[in-house]
Amino acid sequence: MRGSGIPARQACRFLRARWRVLVRLGAWSVLEAGQTFVVGYALAQALDAGFLAGNARTGLLWLGAAGLAVCAGAYGTGRVYGVVAALVEPARDRLVTAVVARGVREADAGALSGLTQQVEIARDTLAGVVMVTRSFLFTAAGALIGLCSLAPLLLAVVLPPLLAGVALFAATLGPLAHRQEAFLAADEALAQELGEVLPGLRDITASGAEKRVADGIGRRTDAELRAARALARWSAARVAALAVGGELPAVLLLLTAPWLLAHDVTPGALVGALAYVTQSLLPALNNLIHGLGTSGSRLTVVVNRLLGQPPEGRAAVSDMRLPPRWGSPLVRAQPRVWESDQPQRTGARRTTAVPPSSYARSALSITSLTFAYGPTSDPILKDLDLTLPAGTHLTVVGPSGIGKSTLTSLITGLLTPQQGTIEAQATVLIPQEAYVHTGTLAENLTLFRDDPVTEPELLAAADLVGLTPLLKRLGGPGAPVEPAELSAGERQLIALTRAYLSPAPLALLDEATCHLDPEAEARAERAFAARPGGTLIVVAHRISSARRADRILVMDGAHTTCGTHEELLRVSALYRDLAGRWTPRPEPLPR
């Protein structure tokens, strides 16, 4: 088969070395051919020499012979499975040897997958291909011999369309396999592209790169659609081959029945011919076309991969790589104001820069902010007013699902409010799932800095946030980082230190310390609260974070309230419930 990657000379040597297995396979398959021959021939004789001649006993004996032939054929088919295993298992061993050799030679990390799943798929698929091909050859031989025995004219009617159908199917094998490989390649390219894009949706939106990403995904989707349509067109040719080779002979037998009967073809022979076509040739050809057409393409793809040969037509997975900051904590490098007093359905949004004089006195100013996720949904936030002077430490608390993360998305511009204004300094957002990329530790920590970061500055930031033990264990700032080998808490410490080093004065920690212990969490929050010129907003997953804050925003729907700990204990029932049995107030954060 085209592109199979298996040299024909090697395949021939493999089969020659197992000629005894092939002889056994042919011997047991003769029983299946004999069954096919006897069933049609016995039916013809049962009619002509038995029932139509008024001799019921002869007719029943011929039918009994057909029944015995079916039993013998079933026994032979059962024995065939054992012989096929003797042919397929050595082929599997050859594949295992090739995969191991390639894994050792090329240090291929995918060799283990090849040794398990893919080799087993190849073995099972090869066995299926051998079974359907063998079955068609011997069934067709038995049926054609039977037709010739009944009346040579029957063979003249059946054989031409059968050969035409087989030839049409054989002509589609190569193109069909090629289209199948192209479709699988397009499908995998789309899946890999989506796997790269989805983790970075938040930052893609913030960076205004939606159109670029959508265009890239659209190209992959269109490529898969074209491959699927091409595959469907060639699959239609496969259906035509079955109609010509398997169904047309039966139609021709019925159409030519008067002419055949007039030329000494007996009624029994005509019925036997119809049995050969409908009960033997049509099912065997159907199994061949669907089995070899599907399993053959599958076998081609799997063997190509096991032998390290990419399928034909495989393009580079992506011509649109993500910028380094996508998929990472979001940084909005410039101060922005988001204004909207239009209904959500209009999608209107006006964005302007905030003059320095506007945000010099406040890091964040929110006025009459209203947001809902749909035109008929209840607002998550309604007429919210909030002003944070520069240097403030605010903690946001509230039940799960109340809208805490929605608020951070609105502040950073990831979401657009239905009405109200948001004026904010440059912001850095650290989400719950911290992003760490492959590279050195220093490259991860300085990702948001355009200017060079000196090693003393980097080490000082790491010490303040609590990264120093991990930094030393990895081998220093220049040590390589493998994200998969880090714990969730270690990734959060790296993301926190990176945000600390960023130039953005407003830091938003959206449950960014949830994988740290309370002591490490307190240390990180103290570092951000004391950052020169910095303002800190913490979406808390532990209520103890609120006691370290200057102010606390309790999100409670229509009863959302902002104040100090003592004020909220007096006015907010939800905050009193959340506070519960708190420990004594921790030491205030250094200012």
C-alpha positions in Angstrom: 0.0 0.0 0.0 1.2 3.5 -0.8 3.3 5.1 1.8 3.2 2.0 4.0 6.9 2.4 4.7 7.5 -1.4 4.5 9.9 -2.3 1.7 8.4 -4.9 -0.6 11.6 -6.9 -0.5 11.5 -7.2 3.2 7.8 -8.3 3.1 8.6 -11.0 0.5 11.5 -12.3 2.6 9.2 -12.4 5.7 6.6 -14.4 3.8 9.1 -16.8 2.1 10.5 -17.6 5.6 7.0 -18.7 6.7 5.9 -20.6 3.6 4.8 -23.5 5.8 2.4 -21.2 7.6 1.0 -20.0 4.3 0.5 -23.6 3.2 -1.4 -24.3 6.4 -3.5 -21.2 5.9 -4.4 -22.2 2.4 -5.2 -25.7 3.4 -7.7 -24.7 6.1 -9.1 -22.0 3.8 -9.9 -24.7 1.2 -12.6 -25.9 3.6 -14.2 -22.5 3.4 -14.0 -22.5 -0.4 -15.5 -26.0 -0.4 -18.4 -24.8 1.8 -19.1 -22.0 -0.6 -19.0 -24.4 -3.6 -21.2 -27.1 -2.0 -23.9 -24.8 -0.6 -24.7 -23.3 -4.1 -24.3 -26.5 -6.0 -26.3 -28.5 -3.5 -29.2 -26.0 -3.6 -29.3 -26.3 -7.4 -29.3 -30.1 -7.3 -31.9 -30.2 -4.6 -34.2 -28.3 -6.9 -33.4 -29.9 -10.2 -32.9 -33.5 -9.2 -35.1 -33.4 -6.1 -38.1 -31.2 -5.4 -38.8 -30.1 -9.1 -38.4 -33.7 -10.2 -40.9 -34.9 -7.6 -38.1 -36.6 -5.5 -38.3 -35.0 -2.1 -35.8 -37.6 -0.6 -33.1 -36.5 -3.0 -33.8 -32.9 -2.4 -33.5 -33.3 1.4 -30.2 -35.3 1.0 -28.7 -32.5 -1.0 -29.8 -29.9 1.6 -28.3 -32.2 4.2 -25.0 -32.2 2.3 -25.1 -28.4 2.3 -25.6 -28.4 6.1 -22.6 -30.7 6.5 -20.5 -28.4 4.3 -21.4 -25.4 6.5 -20.2 -27.3 9.6 -17.0 -28.2 7.8 -16.4 -24.6 6.7 -17.0 -23.4 10.3 -14.4 -25.8 11.6 -11.9 -24.7 9.0 -12.6 -21.0 9.8 -11.9 -21.7 13.4 -8.6 -23.4 12.6 -7.7 -20.4 10.4 -7.5 -18.1 13.4 -4.7 -20.1 14.9 -2.7 -20.1 11.7 -3.2 -16.3 11.3 -1.8 -15.9 14.8 1.3 -17.8 13.7 1.7 -15.4 10.8 0.9 -12.1 12.7 2.8 -12.6 15.9 6.2 -12.8 14.2 5.3 -9.6 12.4 4.5 -8.0 15.8 7.9 -9.1 17.1 9.6 -7.5 14.1 7.8 -4.2 14.9 8.8 -4.4 18.5 12.4 -4.9 17.5 12.2 -1.9 15.1 10.6 0.3 17.7 13.1 -0.6 20.4 16.0 0.0 18.0 14.7 3.4 17.1 14.0 4.3 20.7 17.5 3.5 21.7 19.1 5.0 18.6 17.1 8.3 18.7 16.3 8.5 22.4 12.6 8.5 21.4 10.4 9.2 24.4 7.4 7.9 22.5 8.9 4.4 22.2 7.0 3.2 25.2 3.7 4.2 23.6 4.8 2.4 20.4 5.6 -0.8 22.4 2.2 -0.9 24.0 -0.8 0.6 22.3 0.4 1.2 18.7 2.1 -2.2 18.2 -1.1 -3.9 19.5 -3.2 -1.9 17.1 -0.9 -2.9 14.2 -1.0 -6.5 15.2 -4.8 -6.6 15.4 -5.3 -4.6 12.2 -2.9 -6.8 10.3 -4.8 -9.9 11.5 -8.0 -8.3 10.2 -6.5 -7.5 6.8 -5.2 -11.1 6.4 -8.6 -12.5 7.4 -10.8 -10.5 5.1 -8.4 -10.8 2.1 -8.1 -14.6 2.5 -11.8 -15.0 3.0 -12.6 -13.1 -0.2 -10.1 -15.0 -2.3 -11.2 -18.4 -1.3 -14.9 -17.6 -1.2 -14.7 -16.1 -4.7 -12.8 -19.1 -5.9 -15.4 -21.5 -4.5 -18.3 -19.5 -5.9 -16.8 -19.1 -9.4 -16.0 -22.8 -9.6 -19.6 -23.5 -8.6 -21.0 -21.2 -11.2 -18.9 -22.8 -13.9 -20.0 -26.3 -12.7 -23.7 -25.3 -12.9 -23.5 -23.6 -16.3 -20.7 -21.7 -17.9 -23.2 -19.1 -19.1 -23.8 -18.1 -15.5 -20.1 -17.3 -15.1 -20.2 -15.1 -18.2 -23.0 -13.0 -16.5 -21.4 -12.8 -13.0 -17.7 -12.6 -13.6 -17.4 -9.3 -15.7 -19.2 -7.0 -13.1 -17.3 -8.8 -10.2 -14.0 -8.1 -11.8 -15.0 -4.5 -12.6 -16.0 -3.9 -9.0 -12.7 -5.4 -7.6 -10.7 -3.4 -10.1 -12.5 -0.2 -9.1 -11.9 -0.9 -5.4 -8.2 -1.7 -6.1 -7.9 1.7 -7.9 -9.2 3.5 -4.9 -6.9 1.9 -2.3 -3.9 4.2 -2.9 -5.8 7.5 -3.0 -8.0 6.4 -0.2 -5.1 5.6 2.1 -3.5 9.0 1.2 -6.7 10.9 2.0 -7.1 9.0 5.2 -3.5 9.9 6.3 -4.2 13.6 5.3 -7.4 13.7 7.3 -5.7 12.2 10.4 -2.8 14.7 10.0 -5.2 17.6 9.7 -7.2 16.4 12.7 -4.1 16.1 14.9 -2.8 19.5 13.8 -6.1 21.1 14.8 -6.1 19.3 18.2 -2.5 20.3 18.9 -3.2 23.9 17.9 -6.2 24.0 20.2 -4.1 22.5 23.0 -1.6 25.3 22.7 -4.3 28.1 22.5 -6.8 27.1 25.1 -4.5 27.5 28.2 -3.8 31.1 27.1 -7.3 32.3 26.3 -7.2 34.9 29.1 -4.1 36.5 27.9 -5.1 36.2 24.2 -8.1 38.3 25.0 -6.1 40.8 27.0 -3.6 41.1 24.2 -6.3 41.8 21.6 -5.1 38.8 19.6 -8.5 37.1 19.2 -8.6 37.7 15.4 -5.1 36.3 14.8 -5.8 33.2 16.9 -9.3 32.7 15.3 -7.8 33.0 11.9 -5.2 30.4 12.7 -7.7 28.0 14.2 -10.0 28.7 11.2 -7.2 27.7 8.8 -6.7 24.4 10.6 -10.5 23.8 10.7 -10.8 24.5 7.0 -7.9 22.2 6.2 -9.6 19.3 8.2 -12.9 20.0 6.4 -11.2 19.8 3.0 -9.5 16.6 4.0 -12.8 15.1 5.2 -14.5 16.0 2.0 -11.8 14.5 -0.1 -12.0 11.3 2.0 -15.7 11.2 1.6 -15.5 11.5 -2.2 -13.2 8.5 -2.4 -15.3 6.6 0.1 -18.2 7.1 -2.3 -16.1 5.4 -5.0 -15.8 2.5 -2.5 -19.6 2.2 -2.3 -19.7 2.2 -6.1 -17.3 -0.6 -6.2 -19.5 -2.7 -3.9 -22.6 -1.9 -6.0 -20.9 -2.9 -9.3 -19.1 -6.0 -8.0 -21.6 -7.3 -5.5 -25.1 -6.1 -6.4 -25.0 -5.7 -10.1 -24.4 -9.5 -10.8 -27.7 -10.4 -9.0 -29.5 -7.8 -11.0 -28.0 -9.1 -14.3 -29.0 -12.7 -13.3 -32.6 -11.6 -12.9 -32.6 -9.6 -16.1 -31.1 -12.3 -18.2 -33.1 -15.1 -16.5 -35.4 -15.7 -19.5 -32.4 -15.8 -21.9 -30.5 -18.2 -19.6 -33.5 -20.5 -19.2 -33.9 -20.6 -23.0 -30.2 -21.7 -23.3 -30.4 -24.8 -21.2 -29.7 -23.2 -17.8 -32.0 -25.0 -15.3 -34.1 -23.3 -12.7 -32.1 -24.9 -10.0 -28.8 -23.6 -11.5 -30.3 -20.1 -11.7 -31.3 -20.3 -8.0 -27.9 -21.7 -7.1 -26.2 -18.8 -9.0 -28.3 -16.3 -7.1 -27.2 -18.0 -3.8 -23.6 -17.8 -4.8 -23.9 -14.1 -5.5 -26.1 -12.9 -2.6 -24.9 -15.3 0.1 -21.2 -15.6 -0.7 -19.8 -13.1 -3.2 -21.6 -10.0 -1.9 -20.8 -10.5 1.8 -17.2 -11.4 1.0 -16.7 -8.4 -1.2 -18.4 -6.2 1.3 -16.0 -7.4 4.1 -13.0 -6.9 1.8 -14.0 -3.3 0.8 -14.8 -2.1 4.3 -12.2 -4.2 6.1 -9.3 -3.6 3.8 -10.3 0.0 2.9 -10.5 1.0 6.6 -8.1 -1.3 8.3 -5.5 -1.0 5.5 -5.4 2.7 5.9 -5.2 2.4 9.7 -2.4 -0.1 9.4 -0.5 2.2 7.1 -0.7 5.1 9.5 0.3 3.0 12.6 3.2 1.3 10.9 4.5 4.6 9.5 4.6 6.0 13.0 6.2 2.9 14.5 9.0 3.1 12.0 9.4 6.8 12.5 8.0 7.9 9.1 5.4 10.7 9.3 2.3 10.3 7.1 2.3 11.9 3.7 1.0 15.4 3.6 1.7 16.0 7.2 2.3 19.8 7.5 4.1 21.6 10.3 1.8 21.5 13.3 1.4 25.2 13.6 2.5 28.2 11.6 1.2 30.4 14.3 3.1 30.0 17.6 2.0 31.7 20.7 3.9 34.8 21.9 5.9 34.1 25.1 3.4 35.9 27.3 0.3 34.0 26.2 -0.8 31.4 28.7 1.0 33.3 31.4 -0.2 35.6 34.2 -1.7 38.7 32.5 0.2 42.0 32.4 -1.5 45.1 31.2 1.4 47.4 30.6 -0.4 50.7 30.2 -3.0 52.3 32.5 -6.5 52.1 30.9 -10.0 53.3 31.5 -12.9 51.0 30.3 -16.1 52.9 29.9 -19.5 51.6 28.8 -23.0 52.8 29.3 -24.5 50.7 26.5 -26.5 47.5 26.8 -24.4 44.4 26.4 -26.0 43.4 23.1 -24.4 46.3 21.4 -20.9 45.3 22.3 -19.9 48.9 22.6 -16.8 49.8 24.5 -14.6 52.9 24.5 -11.0 52.7 25.6 -8.9 55.7 26.4 -5.7 56.2 28.3 -6.0 57.6 31.8 -4.0 60.8 32.2 -1.2 60.5 34.8 -2.9 63.1 37.0 -6.0 60.9 37.2 -4.3 57.8 38.7 -1.5 59.4 40.6 -3.8 59.7 43.7 -5.7 56.4 43.2 -4.6 53.1 41.9 -8.1 52.0 41.0 -11.4 53.8 40.6 -14.6 52.0 39.9 -17.9 53.9 39.3 -21.4 52.5 38.9 -20.0 49.2 37.6 -22.7 46.7 36.4 -22.0 43.4 34.7 -24.0 40.3 33.8 -23.0 37.3 31.6 -26.1 37.5 29.5 -28.9 40.0 28.6 -31.4 38.0 30.7 -29.0 37.0 33.5 -29.1 38.6 36.9 -26.1 41.0 37.3 -23.0 39.6 39.0 -22.1 43.2 39.9 -24.6 46.1 40.1 -23.7 49.8 40.6 -20.4 49.0 42.3 -18.4 52.0 43.4 -14.8 51.4 44.7 -11.8 53.7 45.0 -8.3 52.4 46.1 -5.6 55.0 46.9 -2.1 54.0 45.7 -0.4 51.7 48.2 -3.6 50.1 49.5 -3.9 46.4 50.4 -7.4 45.2 49.6 -8.7 41.6 50.1 -11.9 40.4 48.3 -13.9 37.7 50.1 -17.2 36.1 49.5 -18.9 32.8 48.7 -17.8 30.7 45.8 -19.4 31.9 42.5 -20.3 35.3 43.8 -18.1 37.1 41.2 -14.7 37.7 42.8 -12.8 36.4 39.7 -15.3 38.3 37.5 -14.2 41.5 39.2 -10.5 40.9 38.5 -11.4 40.2 34.8 -13.2 43.5 34.6 -10.4 45.4 36.2 -7.9 43.9 33.7 -10.1 44.4 30.7 -10.8 40.8 30.0 -14.5 41.5 30.4 -16.5 44.6 29.4 -19.1 46.0 31.8 -22.6 46.8 30.7 -22.3 50.2 32.3 -20.0 52.1 34.5 -16.3 53.0 34.4 -13.1 51.4 35.6 -9.9 53.5 35.8 -6.8 51.4 36.8 -3.1 51.7 36.8 -1.0 49.2 34.9 -1.9 45.8 36.3 -0.4 42.4 36.7 -2.8 39.5 37.3 -1.6 36.2 38.8 -4.4 33.5 38.4 -4.8 30.4 40.4 -3.2 28.2 37.8 0.4 29.6 37.6 2.1 29.5 34.2 5.8 28.4 34.0 7.5 27.9 30.6 10.4 25.8 29.6 13.7 27.7 29.9 15.8 29.0 32.7 14.5 30.2 36.0 15.7 33.8 35.2 13.9 33.8 31.9 10.7 32.9 33.7 11.2 35.5 36.4 12.0 38.4 34.1 9.3 37.6 31.5 7.5 40.9 32.1 10.5 43.2 32.2 11.7 44.9 29.1 14.8 46.3 30.8 17.6 44.1 32.1 17.2 42.7 35.6 20.3 42.5 37.7 21.0 39.3 39.6 21.0 41.1 43.0 17.5 42.5 42.2 16.3 39.1 41.2 17.7 37.4 44.3 16.2 40.1 46.5 12.7 39.6 45.0 13.0 35.8 45.3 13.9 36.2 49.0 11.1 38.6 49.8 8.4 36.4 48.1 9.8 33.1 49.5 11.3 31.6 46.3 14.9 31.3 47.6 14.8 27.6 48.8 13.5 26.5 45.4 15.9 28.8 43.6 18.8 27.1 45.4 17.5 23.6 44.9 17.2 24.2 41.2 20.8 25.5 41.0 20.4 29.3 40.8 18.8 31.8 38.3 20.5 30.2 35.3 19.2 26.7 36.1 16.8 25.1 33.5 13.2 24.7 34.6 11.0 21.8 33.6 7.4 22.9 34.4 6.1 19.3 34.7 8.6 18.5 37.4 7.4 21.4 39.6 4.6 21.2 42.2 1.6 23.5 41.9 3.0 25.5 44.9 6.4 25.9 43.3 4.9 27.1 40.1 2.9 29.7 42.1 6.1 30.9 43.8 7.7 31.5 40.4 4.6 33.3 39.1 4.5 35.5 42.2 8.1 36.4 42.0 7.7 37.2 38.3 4.7 39.5 39.1 6.7 41.2 41.9 9.5 42.0 39.4 7.0 43.4 36.8 6.8 47.1 36.3 3.0 47.1 36.9 2.1 48.9 40.2 -1.3 47.2 40.7 -1.0 43.5 41.5 -4.1 41.3 41.4 -3.7 37.9 43.2 -6.7 35.8 42.1 -6.3 32.9 44.6 -2.7 32.9 43.4 -1.5 31.4 46.7 -4.0 28.6 47.1 -1.3 25.9 46.8 1.0 27.5 49.4 0.8 26.8 53.2 -0.5 29.7 55.4 3.0 30.8 56.4 4.2 31.0 52.8 1.0 32.8 51.7 1.4 35.4 54.4 5.0 36.0 53.4 4.1 36.5 49.7 1.3 38.9 50.6 3.5 40.9 52.9 6.1 41.2 50.1 3.5 42.6 47.7 2.0 44.9 50.2 5.4 46.4 50.9 6.4 46.7 47.3 7.5 50.3 46.6 4.7 52.2 44.9 2.6 49.0 44.7 -1.1 48.4 45.3 -2.3 44.9 46.1 -5.7 43.2 45.6 -6.1 39.7 46.9 -9.0 37.4 46.0 -8.7 35.3 49.1 -9.3 31.6 49.4 -8.4 31.7 53.1 -10.3 34.2 55.2 -7.2 34.9 57.2 -5.9 36.9 54.3 -8.5 39.6 55.1 -6.9 40.3 58.5 -3.7 41.3 56.8 -5.5 43.8 54.6 -6.1 47.6 55.0 -9.6 47.2 53.6 -11.9 44.2 52.8 -14.4 44.0 50.0 -17.2 41.6 51.0 -19.0 40.5 47.8 -22.6 39.6 48.7 -24.7 40.5 45.7 -26.9 43.5 46.5 -25.3 43.7 50.0 -21.7 44.1 48.8 -19.8 46.1 51.3 -16.2 47.5 51.7 -14.6 48.5 55.0 -12.1 47.6 57.7 -12.4 44.4 59.7 -14.1 46.1 62.7 -16.5 48.0 60.4 -17.6 44.9 58.6 -18.2 42.9 61.8 -20.8 45.5 62.7 -22.5 45.9 59.3 -22.1 42.6 57.3 -23.8 39.5 58.4 -21.9 37.5 55.8 -18.6 38.8 57.0 -19.4 37.9 60.6 -20.2 34.4 59.4 -17.0 34.1 57.4 -14.9 35.5 60.2 -16.3 32.9 62.6 -13.7 31.7 65.0 -10.7 33.6 63.8 -7.4 33.5 65.5 -6.1 36.8 67.1 -5.3 39.5 64.6 -1.9 39.0 63.0 0.8 41.6 63.1 0.1 44.5 60.7 2.0 44.5 57.4 4.9 46.9 57.1 4.0 50.0 55.2 
